Amino acid sequence: MKKLIILIYILLLSLIPIYAQQTWNFDNNKPLNSDSNTPLILHSIRDFPELVEGIEGKGLRTDGYTTWLTANFIPAQEIKSISAWFALESFPTDTAAFYGIRSLDKEEAFSLCVDKYGSVMLSIYQNGEYVYLPTTSKVRRFEWINLLLSINKKNIDVFINGDKNFHIPYQLKSTSFNEVILAKDFKDKKLGIYDLTVINAIVDDIKIWTEAIDDYQSIKNKSSVLAGRKPVLAIPHSRFEKDFSRPKYHLLPAANWTNETHGLFFHKSRYHIFNQKNASNLFLGQINWGHFSSPDLINWTEHKPAITPEPGYDCNGIWSGHAVIDDNQTPVLVYTTGGEKMGVGLAYPKDENLIEWSKYENNPVVWGQPKGYARTDLRDQYVWKEKDIWYMIIGFGIVDDSIEKGAVLLYKSKNLKDWEFIHTLFEGDPKTDDSGIFWEMPVFWKHENKYILLVNKVPHQGVPAKAMYWTGEFKNEKFIPDHKIPHNLEVINRLLSPSVSYDENGLVTAIAIIPDEIGSWAAYQHGWTHLYSIPRVWNFNNGIIEQTPHPSLKQLRGERIEVSPKSISEEKPLKLTDNDNQLEVRLIVNPNGSKKFGFYIHKNTDNSEFTKIYYDAVSQEIVVDQRYSSLKKYVPLNIRKGKYKLDLSEPVDFHIFIDGSVIEVFINNKDAFTTRIFPLKENSSQFELFTEDTDIKVKGELWYLKQANMNIDF
């Protein structure tokens, strides 16, 4: 962990009582170099403080897991009160601290904390253990709050925005304190490498007093003025400006952890899509429904989460689900409630822009698994309407004759609120179809008189998750597949869990997750995880999903380069670009009898890093060889293959999108595969076409793509 003295200076404000001992803020670039003042020390993965708009002047932006401040008083001080301003972006995944003070002998400490639902808690460390006392007060995200802790020999008081919210009698043991911590608790608690006691917030205007304060009126007066200001919690541009692997036109959250998308729909001239979001850290935990909207599927605005866990039926997370437009033309969120039991909840918009949502008062509308089923982890709804009946399927797994198999549960309703379980819509046969033991994120899409049931089998015994589908009929409230063996959504398995909807022009459009699949330490260094595919158009041909890039992507095109017809030999590959990480490439390749041909992507001039993607005509496979793709630690170096038969008597159409770490490839306007590449060197960015056999012929075009507008409105 890097440490450095933050460039700050001391400014004593006119409204601070004359017995204020120390004030820290972030409004100047002068270092703390006076012997009479105590420097703040930054603890962060980054070697610079992220300074943003604070309550007054500048504030320090934290990230939820790596960034906090400490200060050490020499000699120790008789600290009696501490105050600071905070604006939370998210509640933590565990109890985390706004600030704390600790005695010189480290035998006594006090912290003001917040739990994963926003409840303020007082932490007291004595006799070798931490005790957390609830204050019965809650704070809100996306608002400024002032927190003041006052300690004397007989009492502890907590003030929020100048109002006393908590009081307890307390016998103080220590006479002096020398250590202050900000944005983190003294108590260490981790999940793997990730710290759980750090807040994701803006911190500003920290004050220390050597006397307990009796008159809070001046603080209350100032709080009443400042607390109404709207904090700007958008992630600073500086955090990722040097990260050449971070995509610039793919959809992804501003920072930290995400998982599947869900609920794509078009409503009142705007697209909306939701996602699994943990803004407080880089792992699956305390999940919110993040929310994006767009006028065109390319330029997106990230909004604050639509729905958030609360004590009770969804206390353990707002898991995936679906969104539909109800009979009153109102969007409805249908989500998995993670609580004592897994269930189904609904949420309705509170405003026409769909920014604020309220949970249905009679949630959960389904609670727990159906009678007769032992498994408790049902999740991920998909809802549709047949005539006047609403149907809902939920991902599930069953045990049949000692065999675990994936399944989807089927429910029906007349109003989206009162649901009746019918039976399983369909069950897998893993010995025959390799469909796994549990299914997530189901889609049941109707095309003409056929239905497509798409599911994602969960990872099991080292076999990764996979998106697969059957085509068939919906008869007597059962799915009857046309074929026993499901089709894979991609040639090489990587893309998962598509959200599917019609666009404004009636095109069937899908956006899915393309996970990183990198180690925790690599994600820790990046500060973000996973992303979403470009929008794709689904066409249906004899029961097969054919995928093409959505036409809206053309607006990203900048300079066009024509690739005139050329012959490429084994000895001399064709370099198409150099030092470009955002590209669209369209190539028509005549194999001319070559048994192995393809591309080098993110290649370095010294061949120290490259990914080799090619077609092997002998084995009839698409191969992604990433054994030399990165010199970074904790990035998998492997080979992935997918069976695929190309008609080599005809030219092959490759349509490739490159955006930092993500590569999406479309073949002959129907099949697709994706990969992720994380080179260490920024100049590992060449794109070459090669053959390892007879000469091949190529023509085509490429475009340098512009960055999409990715905005944050919080």
C-alpha positions, 0 to 999 in steps of 0.5 A: 500500500502506497503512502504519501502526505496529501498536499493540503493546508490548514484553514481555520474557518470563522465559524469554528469555535476558538478551542478548535485544535486542528482542521484539515481540508483539501483546498490548496496544493501546499504540503503540510510542512509546519512543525506545529501541524499534523500531516494527513497520510494517504493510504491508497493503491494510487500514488495520488489523492483524488481531489473532487468537489467537496462540501466547500472547496475540494474533498478527498474521493475514496473508492470503498476498498483501498483509500483512507487517511491517517494522522498521528499526533506527536505528542499525543493529544487530549482529543475530546471531539472530532467532526467531518463531512461525508457524502456516501456513494454506497453503503458498505458490504460490511460495517465500515467507519467514517472515522475513529480515534485511538489511544497512545497505548492502543487499548481504547478506540472509538469509531463512528461507523455505518452498516450495509443498510445505512445505520450509524453505529458507535464502535468502542474498543476496550479490553481487547474487543470491539463493541458496536452500538446502534444509534437508531439513526440512518444516513442517506447516500448521495447527500452531504452529512456532518458527523460529530463525535464528542467524548468526555469522562462521563458521556459519549454523544453523536451529532448528525448535521448538528442534531444530537442523535445518540447519547450514552454514559461512558467512563473514559479510561484514556487521557490522551489519543494520538491516532486518527483514521478517516474513511476506515475502521481501526478493525481490520476485516477482509474478504480475501484481499479486499478490505471491508471496513472502508467507505466509498465517499467524499471526505472533507473538512475534518476538525479535531477539538481538545475539549468536549463541545457544549454549544453546538449551535454554530455547527448546527447553523452551518450544517443547516446551510451546507447539508442541502448541497448536492455532492458530485460523486462521479468517479474522477477522470484521473482514476482511469485515464492511464488505463489503456485496457479500460474500454471506451465505447462498451457499456460498464459502470463507473468503477468497482464490481458488476455482474449481469445486465437485466431488464433491457427495454425501450420506453418513451424514447429512451433505453433502460438497462439494469445491472448487478452492482456493488459500488463498495468493493470488487466482489459479489456482495450486497448487490444493488440494481444499478441503472443506465439509460441511453437514447441510442444504445451507445451513449449511456448515462449511469444513474444511482441504483434503482433498488437497494437491499434493506433489512427484511426480505431482500437484506442479502441482495437485490439479485437479477431479474427482469423488467416489463411494461405492464398493462398500464404502460408502466415499467415494472422491475421484477427482481430476486429477493435475497433474504431468509428465503429467496423470492420475487419482488416488484418495484415501480417508478416514482417519476417519469424519468424512471430514476427513483423507484419504490418497492411494492408494498406487498413484496415478496410476491413469491417467497421461497421455493415451491412445495415439494422442492428441496433446493432453496436458491431459485433466482433470475426471473423472465416475464412475458405475456400470452393473451391475458396471462402473465407468465414468469420463469425462474432459474432453478435446479432439481434432483431427479433420481439422484441426478442434479439437473438444471430447470426453470420454474413456471408461474402465472398471474393475471396482474403481475402481483399474485402468482401461482406456481404451475410446474417446471417449464423444462428440465435438462438432461445433463448426461445427454445434453451437458446442460449442468446442474443449475440454470441462471438468467433464463430467457424465453423469447418468442419468434413467430410461432417458435420459442427460444429457451436460453439458459446459463449453466453455472460453473461446476467442477471446473467447467465454466458457465455457458450460455445455451439455448433450445428452440421449440414450442410452448404447449400446455404450459410446457416447453417442447424442444425441437432438439435434445442437444442445446446450441451454444450462443457463442462459438467459443464460450465467454459471453453470458446472460444476455438481456434481450428486447426489441429496439425502437425499430423492432430489431431484436437486440441483446446486451450481455456480460463479458467477464474479465476472468482475471485474478483478484489481485489484477482486478484490485489493480484495475479498480473495475471488473467485467463489462457488457457487450456491444448491442447485438441484433439477433436474427433467427434462421431455422431455429438458430440465433444469428448475431450481428453488430447493432447498426447504431454502432456506425455512429462511432466511426471516425477515420476510415482506412480501406484495405485494398485487395492483397495477398498475404504470405506465411513469411510476410503478415499484413500489419493493419494498425499500430497503437490503436485500442479502439477499432472496427475492422471488416475483412473479407478473407479468401483462404485459398487453401490455407489450413491455418489463418487468422489475426494477431491482436494486441501484439507488441513489436518485440513479440513479448505480448500477443494474442493469436486468434485463428481458424484451424481447417484441419481440426475445424476449430476457432482457436484463441491462443492467449499463452503470450497475451500478457506479462501481467501477474494474475492474468490467465494465459490459456488456449480456448477452442470452439468447434466450427465448420467454415466453407473454405471454398467461399470468402470468409467475412470477419467483423471485429470490434476492439475496445481496450481489453475486449474483443468481439468477432462476428463471422459471416454475419451470423456467428460470434465469439469474444475474448478479453486481453490485458497486456502489460505494455501500452504499445502492445496494440498492433493488429496483424493478419497472417497465414501459416500455410498457403497465401491468402487474399484479403480486402476490407476496411477499418475505422478508428472508433470514437469514444462513446459518451458515458455520463454519470448523473450522481 
